[in-house]
Amino acid sequence: MDLYTRAKDLGIQTEFMDGQGHRHVTDTAALQIILDALPARIPTRFLKEVVVIRSGQSARTELDQAATLPLRWKIVAGLKVIAEGETPDRVIVWPQGLPEGSYRLHLTDAAALTEEAPLIVAPPRAFGGDFDRCWLLAVQLYGIRSERNWGIGDFTDLEGLIELAAGLGADGVGLNPLHALFDDRPGDCSPYSPNSRLFLNALYVDPAKIPAFRLDAGTRDALAQARAGDVVDYVTVAALKWRALRSAFDAFRADATQGRRQEFEKFRKERASLLLRFACFETLRHKFNTPWWEWPEPWRQPDDAKCAELRKGADAAEIEFVEFVQWTADRQLAAARDRADRLGMRVGLYLDVAVGVQSDGFDAWNEQAAISRRLGVGAPPDPLNTAGQSWGLAGFNATGLELKSFEPYREMLRAAMRHAGAIRLDHVLGLKRLYLVPQGFGAADGVYVQMPFEALLAATALESVANRCVVIGEDLGTVPEGFREQIADWGIWSYLVMMFEREDNGLFKGIDRYMANALVTFNTHDLSTYAGWRSFGDLKTKRALGIDPGESDDARWHALAMLDEVLRHHGIERNDLNSIANFLARTKSRMLAIAEQNLLPLDVDTGLCLIRQLLSAVATLHEATPDTCHGALAPERILYVGDRIDNDVRPALSFGMQVAFLRRGPWGHIQQDDEALVRCRFRLDDLAELPGLVAVHNAAA
């Protein structure tokens, strides 16, 4: 059998047209690596695909011609038989009322040939939320700076954000992935390139919240420097936090109350063998200091018995430390969720889920059959990324998931939903097909590999309903025909980014074109802010880095004109960020996210003022109508202390804000510029009574 025939049998698409209309045929050498990296598919005689049954609906499965009739079938969960029967025809009509869950289906035909396959009984749809419409404040938690944090946002900051957002009428706070990273590689800090999607990033722990923790003078001085930087100093922050966590662990072991010890043991029991495996993996990773496939042979595969022995030996304290850190992180995140619940937030936490994991991390070691470490998930060339993308992340494979009845995927969902009211699956197209790039090759040499789409949707619905968690699929870009309709049929929401919601002729879609079960926003975490988009900042940055932005300046000017046109069509005369929020609030989409990076055009104090004004546009989103939304916000007015246009005020101008320039006199006193104040229609004496937004750039003023 040649390579291309083998590829076809594995559902690999070796030829395709990319987003720019170019035909791609996979390189033979690349295809060989891909085939070698995927587990062999077990030949089937009776079934063409995984059996999926939706509760409350009639279901039947056709058998292949190879089956000798009659054929007996049995649905089992471990040693328990859920249902069994026999069919004289080439169709199995499944009984009504089967309990929801994931099972193994055993088949035996009249010739005594047997076959085993996964079978899923799922709710008809994923959880749809217990609200009509709502809005969220979306933040990158690591970027939050407060007077008390350690130079990186933490779970105590998250509680503060929840209180701020709830006070403005929001129903939740959206966050970047909180997945566990590598503690000894602090510079490897992308939340989208995790060690594990099953556990939490310990850098978000607030050590001061750990009972019995005491901050020493040396750490206190170092924290002042960590907080003073303009960017997160991950190396410094990680060193400080991990030292603090070890100190807290030592105090816990020496003098923990009986209640805390019982809570810890309850957590260890709840997370069971998975937590023990993770703790052992981290301990072994530090001990061997090489990728796990180079470890001594006995440890290259996870083994619960060996892990239990390791926990009893010389590494017991180190294993317990890893478990203690995860317990601490879990409790602090749960406290943030509980705060949202008490404040009546109907979503609470909205968490992002990365599309894959690093190949040398825990998940890839723990699920070697279901995760292909030699293949990276990516995307073919398209107008936004003309060279294609290879994210260097290992993803699930179809055969491994089927062999394990999709438990690795469900386990990942359970971890993400543990404290969340909504999650976003990054690159949800990966449930239908993954674009895989072999190590050592560029993104253009990848292939599409088909996934068991219906079964993955069913597994998603199972966990969504069980955890009462809304699932939003990041479905941006070109997707196969009918894809969005199929995920919508299973109750998975779409992710609508206004920046991309345009017709073929460039016109922005009107408010009536936005679907109801969707999260709507202007941009995403990895795109330019609204101010940067209006000022062409993203195009300039890409060109400066030697990257083709996929868009000319003329095309951007055209986009700006088209944006003005759709806003005016809906009676919105301005084109500032408030107007964008106004427009999005009028759509029928049930969830709206306002990103904090769009709310901070100047300094932090200015941004907080802007948050309060802008978010008032959507604070009553659940009861907003096209009639009541229009004109909800007053025009922005920025008071700026200075006498020139510099980098501090330029973003405000790109928003279309009115700016009053005030000169600074001797000893820092403000000198009133009457002409500038008249231009912005307020006087210096009126500052305390101004409606709308007033921002003083310099705190000394």
C-alpha positions as CSV (number, residue, x, y, z in Angstrom):
1,M,0.0,0.0,0.0
2,D,1.5,3.3,-1.0
3,L,1.7,6.4,1.2
4,Y,-1.2,8.2,-0.3
5,T,-3.5,5.2,0.0
6,R,-2.5,4.7,3.6
7,A,-3.2,8.4,4.2
8,K,-6.7,8.1,2.7
9,D,-7.5,5.2,5.0
10,L,-6.5,7.3,8.0
11,G,-8.7,10.2,6.9
12,I,-5.7,12.3,5.8
13,Q,-6.4,14.9,3.1
14,T,-3.1,15.2,1.2
15,E,-4.4,17.8,-1.3
16,F,-6.3,21.0,-0.6
17,M,-6.9,24.6,-1.6
18,D,-5.7,27.2,0.9
19,G,-7.5,30.4,1.9
20,Q,-5.8,32.2,-0.9
21,G,-7.0,29.8,-3.6
22,H,-3.6,28.0,-4.0
23,R,-3.5,24.2,-4.4
24,H,-1.3,22.3,-2.0
25,V,-0.1,18.7,-2.3
26,T,1.7,17.3,0.7
27,D,5.4,16.6,0.3
28,T,6.2,12.8,0.4
29,A,8.8,13.1,3.1
30,A,6.4,15.1,5.3
31,L,3.6,12.6,4.7
32,Q,5.8,9.7,5.8
33,I,6.6,11.5,9.1
34,I,2.8,12.1,9.6
35,L,1.9,8.5,9.0
36,D,4.6,7.3,11.3
37,A,3.4,9.7,14.1
38,L,-0.2,8.6,14.1
39,P,-1.3,5.3,15.7
40,A,-2.5,2.6,13.4
41,R,-6.3,2.5,13.0
42,I,-7.8,-0.8,14.0
43,P,-9.7,-2.3,11.0
44,T,-13.4,-2.5,11.4
45,R,-15.9,-4.9,9.8
46,F,-19.2,-4.0,11.1
47,L,-19.3,-0.2,11.7
48,K,-18.3,2.8,9.6
49,E,-18.0,5.3,12.5
50,V,-18.5,5.9,16.2
51,V,-22.1,5.3,17.4
52,V,-23.7,8.5,18.7
53,I,-27.2,8.5,20.2
54,R,-29.0,11.7,21.2
55,S,-31.3,11.4,24.2
56,G,-35.0,11.6,23.4
57,Q,-34.4,11.0,19.7
58,S,-34.8,7.7,17.8
59,A,-31.4,6.3,16.6
60,R,-30.3,3.5,14.3
61,T,-27.0,2.3,13.0
62,E,-26.4,0.6,9.7
63,L,-24.0,-2.3,9.6
64,D,-21.5,-3.0,6.8
65,Q,-22.0,-5.9,4.5
66,A,-19.2,-7.9,6.1
67,A,-21.4,-8.8,9.1
68,T,-23.0,-12.2,9.1
69,L,-26.5,-12.0,10.5
70,P,-27.9,-12.2,13.0
71,L,-25.6,-10.0,15.0
72,R,-25.6,-9.6,18.8
73,W,-24.7,-6.3,20.5
74,K,-24.0,-5.3,24.1
75,I,-23.4,-1.8,25.6
76,V,-21.1,-1.9,28.6
77,A,-19.6,0.5,31.2
78,G,-16.7,-1.4,32.7
79,L,-18.2,-4.6,34.0
80,K,-21.8,-3.4,33.9
81,V,-24.0,-4.2,31.0
82,I,-26.2,-1.2,30.1
83,A,-28.2,-2.8,27.4
84,E,-28.0,-5.7,25.0
85,G,-29.9,-7.2,22.1
86,E,-29.8,-8.9,18.7
87,T,-30.7,-7.7,15.2
88,P,-31.6,-10.0,12.2
89,D,-31.1,-7.0,9.8
90,R,-28.3,-4.8,8.8
91,V,-29.7,-2.1,11.0
92,I,-29.5,-1.8,14.8
93,V,-32.4,0.2,16.2
94,W,-31.3,1.5,19.6
95,P,-33.6,1.3,22.6
96,Q,-35.1,4.5,24.0
97,G,-34.1,5.8,27.4
98,L,-30.5,4.7,27.5
99,P,-28.6,6.6,30.3
100,E,-26.3,9.4,29.1
101,G,-22.7,8.5,29.1
102,S,-19.7,7.1,27.2
103,Y,-19.6,3.4,26.7
104,R,-18.0,0.5,24.8
105,L,-20.1,-1.4,22.3
106,H,-19.4,-5.1,21.8
107,L,-20.6,-6.7,18.6
108,T,-20.6,-10.4,17.7
109,D,-21.9,-11.7,14.4
110,A,-23.1,-15.2,13.4
111,A,-19.7,-16.2,12.3
112,A,-18.4,-15.5,15.8
113,L,-16.4,-12.5,14.6
114,T,-16.2,-9.7,17.2
115,E,-15.7,-6.0,17.2
116,E,-15.6,-3.3,19.8
117,A,-16.2,0.4,19.4
118,P,-17.1,3.5,21.4
119,L,-20.7,4.5,21.9
120,I,-21.9,7.8,23.3
121,V,-25.4,8.6,24.6
122,A,-25.5,12.4,24.8
123,P,-28.0,15.2,25.6
124,P,-29.6,16.6,22.5
125,R,-27.8,19.9,23.0
126,A,-25.0,21.5,25.1
127,F,-26.0,23.7,28.0
128,G,-27.5,26.9,26.7
129,G,-27.1,29.2,29.7
130,D,-29.8,30.3,32.1
131,F,-29.9,33.9,30.9
132,D,-31.3,35.8,28.0
133,R,-28.5,38.2,27.1
134,C,-25.4,39.3,29.1
135,W,-22.0,40.9,28.7
136,L,-18.5,40.1,30.1
137,L,-15.4,42.0,30.8
138,A,-12.5,40.2,29.1
139,V,-9.0,40.5,30.5
140,Q,-5.6,38.9,30.2
141,L,-5.1,38.1,33.8
142,Y,-1.3,38.1,33.7
143,G,-1.3,41.8,32.5
144,I,-3.3,43.1,35.5
145,R,-1.2,45.2,37.9
146,S,-2.2,46.2,41.4
147,E,-0.5,47.7,44.4
148,R,-0.5,44.3,46.2
149,N,0.2,41.8,43.5
150,W,3.7,40.4,42.7
151,G,4.2,42.0,39.3
152,I,1.6,39.7,37.6
153,G,-2.1,39.5,37.9
154,D,-3.4,36.9,40.3
155,F,-6.6,35.3,41.6
156,T,-7.0,38.0,44.2
157,D,-6.9,40.6,41.4
158,L,-9.5,38.4,39.7
159,E,-11.8,38.7,42.6
160,G,-11.4,42.5,42.4
161,L,-12.2,42.5,38.7
162,I,-15.3,40.4,39.4
163,E,-16.5,43.0,41.9
164,L,-15.8,45.9,39.5
165,A,-17.5,44.1,36.6
166,A,-20.5,43.1,38.7
167,G,-20.9,46.7,39.9
168,L,-21.2,47.7,36.3
169,G,-23.8,45.1,35.5
170,A,-21.6,42.5,33.9
171,D,-22.4,38.8,34.3
172,G,-18.8,37.5,34.1
173,V,-15.1,38.0,33.5
174,G,-13.4,36.4,30.6
175,L,-9.8,35.2,31.0
176,N,-6.9,33.9,29.0
177,P,-6.1,30.1,29.5
178,L,-5.1,29.4,33.1
179,H,-3.4,26.1,32.1
180,A,-0.3,24.9,33.9
181,L,3.0,26.0,32.3
182,F,6.6,24.9,33.1
183,D,7.8,26.2,36.5
184,D,11.5,25.9,35.5
185,R,11.0,27.7,32.1
186,P,9.4,31.0,33.1
187,G,10.3,32.6,29.8
188,D,8.1,30.0,28.1
189,C,5.1,32.0,29.2
190,S,2.5,31.8,26.6
191,P,-0.8,30.7,28.1
192,Y,-1.6,29.0,24.8
193,S,1.4,26.7,24.9
194,P,0.8,24.8,28.1
195,N,2.5,21.9,29.9
196,S,-1.0,20.7,30.8
197,R,-4.6,21.7,30.2
198,L,-5.7,19.6,33.2
199,F,-4.1,21.7,35.9
200,L,-3.5,25.4,36.8
201,N,-0.7,27.9,36.4
202,A,0.7,28.5,39.9
203,L,1.9,32.0,39.0
204,Y,-1.7,33.2,39.5
205,V,-1.7,32.1,43.1
206,D,-1.6,35.0,45.7
207,P,0.8,33.8,48.3
208,A,-0.5,36.3,50.8
209,K,-3.8,34.5,50.8
210,I,-2.2,31.2,52.0
211,P,-2.7,30.8,55.8
212,A,0.6,31.0,57.8
213,F,2.6,32.5,54.9
214,R,4.9,35.3,56.0
215,L,6.5,37.8,53.6
216,D,10.2,38.3,54.4
217,A,12.0,41.7,54.0
218,G,14.1,40.5,51.0
219,T,11.0,39.4,49.1
220,R,9.2,42.6,49.9
221,D,12.0,44.7,48.4
222,A,12.2,42.5,45.3
223,L,8.4,42.8,44.8
224,A,8.7,46.6,44.6
225,Q,11.0,46.2,41.6
226,A,8.8,43.5,40.0
227,R,5.8,45.8,40.2
228,A,7.7,48.8,38.8
229,G,8.3,47.3,35.4
230,D,6.3,48.2,32.3
231,V,6.0,44.5,31.4
232,V,5.7,41.3,33.3
233,D,9.2,40.1,34.4
234,Y,8.4,36.4,34.3
235,V,11.8,35.2,35.4
236,T,11.8,37.4,38.5
237,V,8.1,36.8,39.3
238,A,8.5,33.1,38.9
239,A,11.6,33.0,41.2
240,L,9.8,35.0,43.9
241,K,6.5,33.1,43.7
242,W,8.0,29.6,43.7
243,R,10.2,30.5,46.7
244,A,7.1,31.8,48.5
245,L,5.1,28.7,47.6
246,R,7.8,26.4,49.1
247,S,7.8,28.5,52.2
248,A,4.0,28.2,52.5
249,F,4.3,24.5,51.9
250,D,6.9,24.1,54.7
251,A,4.6,26.0,57.0
252,F,1.7,23.8,56.0
253,R,3.6,20.6,56.7
254,A,4.8,21.9,60.0
255,D,1.7,23.4,61.4
256,A,-1.4,22.8,59.3
257,T,-4.7,22.8,61.1
258,Q,-6.7,19.6,61.0
259,G,-9.4,21.3,58.9
260,R,-6.8,22.4,56.2
261,R,-5.2,19.0,56.2
262,Q,-8.6,17.4,55.7
263,E,-9.4,19.8,52.8
264,F,-6.1,18.9,51.2
265,E,-6.7,15.2,51.5
266,K,-10.2,15.7,50.0
267,F,-8.7,17.5,47.0
268,R,-6.1,14.7,46.5
269,K,-8.9,12.1,46.6
270,E,-11.1,14.1,44.3
271,R,-8.4,14.5,41.6
272,A,-7.2,11.0,42.3
273,S,-4.6,9.3,40.1
274,L,-4.5,12.2,37.7
275,L,-3.1,14.5,40.3
276,L,-0.6,11.9,41.5
277,R,0.5,11.4,37.9
278,F,1.0,15.1,37.4
279,A,2.9,15.5,40.6
280,C,5.2,12.5,39.7
281,F,5.7,13.8,36.2
282,E,6.8,17.2,37.5
283,T,9.1,15.6,40.0
284,L,10.7,13.3,37.4
285,R,11.0,16.1,34.9
286,H,13.1,18.1,37.4
287,K,15.1,15.0,38.3
288,F,16.0,13.8,34.8
289,N,16.0,17.3,33.1
290,T,15.4,15.8,29.7
291,P,12.2,15.3,27.5
292,W,10.1,12.4,28.9
293,W,10.8,10.2,25.9
294,E,14.5,10.2,26.9
295,W,13.8,9.2,30.5
296,P,14.8,5.8,31.8
297,E,12.6,3.2,30.2
298,P,10.3,2.4,33.2
299,W,9.2,6.1,33.4
300,R,8.5,6.7,29.7
301,Q,4.9,5.6,30.2
302,P,2.7,6.6,33.1
303,D,2.1,3.8,35.6
304,D,-0.1,4.3,38.6
305,A,1.6,1.6,40.6
306,K,5.0,3.0,40.1
307,C,3.7,6.5,40.9
308,A,2.3,5.2,44.2
309,E,5.7,3.7,45.0
310,L,7.5,7.0,44.2
311,R,5.1,8.8,46.5
312,K,6.2,6.6,49.4
313,G,10.0,7.1,48.7
314,A,12.5,9.8,48.9
315,D,10.5,12.1,46.6
316,A,7.4,12.1,48.7
317,A,7.8,15.7,49.9
318,E,8.4,17.0,46.4
319,I,5.3,15.1,45.1
320,E,3.2,16.5,47.9
321,F,4.5,20.0,47.2
322,V,3.2,19.8,43.6
323,E,-0.1,18.6,44.9
324,F,-0.2,21.4,47.5
325,V,0.4,24.1,44.9
326,Q,-2.4,22.7,42.7
327,W,-4.7,22.6,45.7
328,T,-3.9,26.2,46.6
329,A,-4.5,27.4,43.0
330,D,-7.7,25.5,42.8
331,R,-9.0,26.9,46.1
332,Q,-8.2,30.5,45.1
333,L,-9.8,30.1,41.7
334,A,-12.9,28.5,43.3
335,A,-13.0,31.5,45.7
336,A,-13.2,33.9,42.7
337,R,-16.0,31.7,41.2
338,D,-17.8,31.8,44.5
339,R,-17.5,35.6,44.7
340,A,-19.1,35.8,41.2
341,D,-21.9,33.5,42.4
342,R,-22.6,35.6,45.5
343,L,-22.7,38.8,43.3
344,G,-25.4,37.2,41.1
345,M,-23.2,36.8,38.0
346,R,-25.0,34.4,35.6
347,V,-21.8,33.3,33.9
348,G,-19.1,34.0,36.4
349,L,-15.8,32.9,34.8
350,Y,-15.4,32.5,31.1
351,L,-12.2,30.6,30.4
352,D,-10.2,30.0,27.3
353,V,-9.0,26.5,26.3
354,A,-5.8,26.2,24.3
355,V,-5.9,24.1,21.1
356,G,-3.0,21.9,22.1
357,V,-0.1,21.2,24.5
358,Q,3.6,21.2,24.4
359,S,5.0,17.8,23.3
360,D,7.3,17.5,26.3
361,G,4.6,18.3,28.9
362,F,2.5,16.3,31.1
363,D,-0.6,15.8,28.9
364,A,1.5,14.4,26.0
365,W,3.2,12.0,28.4
366,N,-0.1,11.0,30.1
367,E,-2.0,10.4,26.9
368,Q,0.5,9.1,24.4
369,A,-2.1,7.2,22.3
370,A,-4.5,10.1,22.1
371,I,-1.9,12.9,21.6
372,S,0.6,13.0,18.7
373,R,3.7,14.6,20.0
374,R,5.6,14.6,16.7
375,L,2.9,16.6,14.9
376,G,2.1,20.3,15.5
377,V,-1.4,21.8,15.1
378,G,-1.5,24.8,12.8
379,A,-3.3,26.4,9.9
380,P,-2.6,26.6,6.1
381,P,-1.8,29.9,4.5
382,D,-4.7,32.4,4.5
383,P,-5.0,36.2,3.9
384,L,-4.3,37.0,7.5
385,N,-1.2,34.7,7.7
386,T,0.1,34.3,4.2
387,A,2.9,31.8,5.3
388,G,0.5,29.6,7.2
389,Q,0.8,28.8,10.9
390,S,2.5,26.1,12.9
391,W,1.8,26.6,16.6
392,G,4.2,23.8,17.7
393,L,1.4,22.3,19.9
394,A,0.5,18.6,20.0
395,G,-3.2,17.8,19.6
396,F,-5.5,14.9,19.9
397,N,-5.7,12.2,17.2
398,A,-8.8,10.3,16.2
399,T,-7.7,6.7,16.7
400,G,-6.3,7.3,20.1
401,L,-9.5,9.0,21.2
402,E,-11.7,6.2,19.9
403,L,-9.6,3.6,21.7
404,K,-10.1,5.4,25.0
405,S,-13.8,6.2,24.4
406,F,-13.0,9.9,24.2
407,E,-12.1,10.1,27.9
408,P,-8.9,12.2,27.4
409,Y,-11.0,14.9,25.6
410,R,-13.8,14.8,28.2
411,E,-11.2,15.0,31.0
412,M,-9.8,18.1,29.4
413,L,-13.3,19.6,29.2
414,R,-14.0,18.8,32.9
415,A,-10.8,20.5,34.0
416,A,-11.7,23.6,32.0
417,M,-15.3,23.7,33.2
418,R,-14.5,22.9,36.8
419,H,-15.0,26.6,37.9
420,A,-16.3,28.1,34.7
421,G,-19.8,29.1,33.6
422,A,-18.6,29.3,30.0
423,I,-15.5,28.2,28.0
424,R,-14.1,29.0,24.6
425,L,-12.6,26.2,22.6
426,D,-9.7,27.7,20.6
427,H,-9.8,26.6,17.0
428,V,-13.0,24.6,17.3
429,L,-12.6,23.5,13.7
430,G,-10.2,21.0,15.2
431,L,-13.1,18.9,16.3
432,K,-13.8,18.2,12.6
433,R,-10.4,18.3,11.1
434,L,-6.9,19.2,12.3
435,Y,-4.2,20.8,10.2
436,L,-1.1,19.0,11.3
437,V,2.5,20.0,10.5
438,P,5.3,17.5,11.0
439,Q,8.4,18.5,13.0
440,G,11.0,20.1,10.8
441,F,8.6,21.3,8.1
442,G,7.0,24.6,7.4
443,A,3.3,25.3,7.8
444,A,2.7,24.9,4.0
445,D,3.7,21.2,4.3
446,G,0.9,20.2,6.6
447,V,-2.1,18.0,6.0
448,Y,-5.8,18.0,7.1
449,V,-6.7,15.0,9.2
450,Q,-10.3,14.2,9.7
451,M,-11.6,13.8,13.3
452,P,-14.7,12.0,14.6
453,F,-16.7,15.2,14.5
454,E,-20.1,13.9,15.7
455,A,-18.6,12.0,18.5
456,L,-16.6,14.9,19.8
457,L,-19.7,17.2,19.6
458,A,-21.6,14.6,21.6
459,A,-18.8,14.4,24.2
460,T,-18.8,18.2,24.4
461,A,-22.6,18.2,25.0
462,L,-22.2,15.6,27.7
463,E,-19.7,17.6,29.7
464,S,-21.4,20.9,29.0
465,V,-24.7,19.7,30.5
466,A,-23.1,17.9,33.4
467,N,-21.1,21.0,34.4
468,R,-23.8,23.6,33.3
469,C,-21.2,25.3,31.2
470,V,-21.8,27.2,27.9
471,V,-19.4,26.2,25.2
472,I,-18.3,28.7,22.6
473,G,-16.3,27.5,19.6
474,E,-13.7,29.8,18.1
475,D,-14.8,29.3,14.5
476,L,-13.0,32.2,12.8
477,G,-11.8,32.0,9.3
478,T,-12.7,29.6,6.5
479,V,-14.6,26.6,7.6
480,P,-16.2,23.7,5.7
481,E,-19.8,24.2,4.4
482,G,-22.3,23.4,7.0
483,F,-19.8,23.4,9.9
484,R,-21.3,26.3,11.8
485,E,-24.8,24.9,11.4
486,Q,-23.7,21.5,12.7
487,I,-22.1,22.9,15.9
488,A,-25.1,25.1,16.4
489,D,-27.4,22.1,16.2
490,W,-25.4,20.6,19.1
491,G,-25.8,23.8,21.1
492,I,-22.2,25.0,20.7
493,W,-22.1,28.8,20.3
494,S,-20.2,30.7,17.6
495,Y,-17.5,33.4,18.2
496,L,-18.3,36.5,16.2
497,V,-15.6,39.1,15.8
498,M,-16.9,42.3,14.3
499,M,-13.6,42.9,12.6
500,F,-14.2,39.8,10.4
501,E,-18.0,40.0,10.1
502,R,-17.9,41.4,6.6
503,E,-19.4,40.6,3.2
504,D,-17.3,39.6,0.2
505,N,-17.4,43.3,-1.0
506,G,-16.0,44.5,2.3
507,L,-19.2,45.8,3.8
508,F,-19.6,45.1,7.5
509,K,-22.6,43.0,8.3
510,G,-25.6,44.7,9.9
511,I,-26.9,43.9,13.4
512,D,-29.6,41.5,11.9
513,R,-26.8,39.2,10.6
514,Y,-25.5,38.2,14.0
515,M,-26.8,34.9,15.3
516,A,-28.3,34.7,18.8
517,N,-26.2,31.8,20.3
518,A,-22.9,33.5,19.9
519,L,-20.4,35.6,21.8
520,V,-19.8,38.9,19.9
521,T,-16.8,41.2,20.3
522,F,-14.8,43.6,18.2
523,N,-11.5,41.9,18.2
524,T,-9.6,39.0,19.9
525,H,-6.7,38.8,22.3
526,D,-4.2,38.3,19.5
527,L,-5.4,41.1,17.2
528,S,-4.8,44.8,17.3
529,T,-6.8,46.9,19.7
530,Y,-9.5,49.1,18.2
531,A,-7.2,52.1,18.5
532,G,-4.3,50.2,16.9
533,W,-6.6,49.0,14.1
534,R,-7.8,52.5,13.4
535,S,-4.3,53.9,13.4
536,F,-2.8,51.1,11.2
537,G,-0.6,50.1,14.1
538,D,-0.9,46.3,13.4
539,L,0.0,46.8,9.7
540,K,3.1,48.9,10.7
541,T,4.2,46.4,13.3
542,K,4.0,43.4,11.0
543,R,5.9,45.2,8.2
544,A,8.6,46.3,10.6
545,L,9.0,42.6,11.5
546,G,9.2,41.6,7.9
547,I,5.8,39.9,7.9
548,D,3.3,40.4,5.2
549,P,0.2,41.8,7.0
550,G,-2.1,40.5,4.2
551,E,-3.7,43.9,4.0
552,S,-2.7,47.2,2.3
553,D,-3.2,50.7,3.7
554,D,-5.8,51.3,1.0
555,A,-7.7,48.2,2.1
556,R,-7.6,49.4,5.7
557,W,-8.9,52.9,4.7
558,H,-11.7,51.1,2.8
559,A,-12.5,49.1,5.9
560,L,-12.7,52.2,8.0
561,A,-15.1,53.8,5.5
562,M,-17.2,50.6,5.5
563,L,-17.3,50.7,9.3
564,D,-18.5,54.3,9.3
565,E,-21.1,53.3,6.7
566,V,-22.6,50.4,8.8
567,L,-22.6,52.6,11.9
568,R,-24.4,55.4,10.2
569,H,-26.9,52.9,8.7
570,H,-27.9,52.0,12.2
571,G,-28.1,55.7,13.3
572,I,-24.7,55.8,15.1
573,E,-22.9,58.9,13.9
574,R,-19.6,58.5,15.7
575,N,-16.9,55.8,15.1
576,D,-15.3,55.6,18.6
577,L,-15.2,52.5,20.8
578,N,-18.4,53.5,22.5
579,S,-20.1,53.4,19.2
580,I,-18.8,50.0,18.5
581,A,-20.1,48.8,21.8
582,N,-23.4,50.4,21.0
583,F,-23.6,48.6,17.7
584,L,-22.7,45.2,19.2
585,A,-25.2,45.7,22.0
586,R,-28.0,46.0,19.5
587,T,-27.3,42.6,17.9
588,K,-29.3,39.6,19.0
589,S,-26.2,37.8,20.1
590,R,-26.7,36.6,23.7
591,M,-23.2,37.3,25.0
592,L,-20.9,40.4,24.4
593,A,-17.3,40.6,25.5
594,I,-15.6,44.0,26.1
595,A,-11.8,43.5,26.1
596,E,-9.9,45.5,28.7
597,Q,-7.0,46.2,26.3
598,N,-9.5,48.3,24.3
599,L,-10.4,50.2,27.4
600,L,-7.0,51.5,28.3
601,P,-6.0,54.1,25.6
602,L,-4.0,56.2,27.9
603,D,-2.7,55.5,31.5
604,V,-4.4,53.2,34.0
605,D,-6.4,55.9,35.7
606,T,-7.7,57.1,32.3
607,G,-8.6,53.5,31.4
608,L,-10.6,53.0,34.6
609,C,-12.6,56.1,33.8
610,L,-13.1,54.9,30.3
611,I,-14.2,51.5,31.6
612,R,-16.9,53.0,33.7
613,Q,-18.2,55.1,30.8
614,L,-17.9,52.6,28.0
615,L,-19.4,49.7,29.9
616,S,-22.5,51.7,30.8
617,A,-23.3,51.1,27.1
618,V,-23.9,47.5,27.8
619,A,-24.6,47.4,31.5
620,T,-28.3,46.8,30.7
621,L,-27.6,44.6,27.7
622,H,-30.1,41.9,28.7
623,E,-32.9,44.5,28.3
624,A,-31.4,46.6,25.5
625,T,-33.3,47.1,22.2
626,P,-32.3,49.0,19.1
627,D,-34.5,51.8,20.3
628,T,-33.1,52.1,23.8
629,C,-29.4,51.6,23.0
630,H,-29.0,54.5,20.6
631,G,-27.5,57.6,22.2
632,A,-26.8,55.8,25.5
633,L,-23.3,57.3,25.8
634,A,-22.1,60.9,25.9
635,P,-19.2,61.8,23.7
636,E,-15.8,61.2,25.2
637,R,-13.9,64.3,26.5
638,I,-10.2,63.9,27.5
639,L,-8.4,66.5,29.6
640,Y,-4.7,66.2,28.9
641,V,-2.0,68.0,30.9
642,G,0.7,68.9,28.4
643,D,1.3,71.0,25.4
644,R,2.1,68.6,22.6
645,I,0.8,65.5,20.9
646,D,2.9,62.6,22.1
647,N,2.6,58.9,22.6
648,D,0.4,59.3,25.6
649,V,-2.4,61.2,23.9
650,R,-2.1,59.9,20.4
651,P,-4.3,56.8,21.1
652,A,-7.0,59.1,22.3
653,L,-6.9,61.0,19.1
654,S,-7.2,57.7,17.1
655,F,-10.4,57.0,19.0
656,G,-11.8,60.3,17.8
657,M,-11.8,61.7,21.3
658,Q,-11.8,65.5,21.9
659,V,-8.6,66.5,23.7
660,A,-8.0,69.7,25.7
661,F,-4.3,70.6,26.1
662,L,-3.4,72.3,29.3
663,R,0.0,73.9,29.8
664,R,2.0,73.1,33.0
665,G,3.3,76.3,34.6
666,P,6.1,76.8,37.3
667,W,6.1,74.3,40.1
668,G,3.8,72.0,38.2
669,H,0.7,74.2,38.4
670,I,-1.9,73.9,35.7
671,Q,-2.4,76.9,33.4
672,Q,-5.8,77.0,31.8
673,D,-6.0,77.1,28.0
674,D,-9.3,78.7,27.5
675,E,-9.4,78.1,23.7
676,A,-8.7,74.4,24.3
677,L,-11.3,74.1,26.9
678,V,-13.9,75.8,24.8
679,R,-13.1,73.4,22.0
680,C,-13.9,70.5,24.4
681,R,-16.9,72.5,25.8
682,F,-15.9,72.5,29.5
683,R,-14.1,74.8,31.9
684,L,-11.4,73.9,34.4
685,D,-13.7,74.8,37.2
686,D,-16.2,72.3,36.1
687,L,-14.0,69.2,36.4
688,A,-15.8,67.7,39.4
689,E,-19.2,68.0,37.8
690,L,-18.4,66.9,34.2
691,P,-20.8,64.3,32.8
692,G,-19.2,61.5,30.9
693,L,-15.4,60.8,30.9
694,V,-12.8,63.1,32.3
695,A,-9.2,61.9,32.4
696,V,-6.3,63.8,33.9
697,H,-3.2,62.4,32.4
698,N,-0.8,63.4,35.2
699,A,-1.6,62.4,38.8
700,A,0.3,65.4,40.1
701,A,-2.2,67.7,38.4
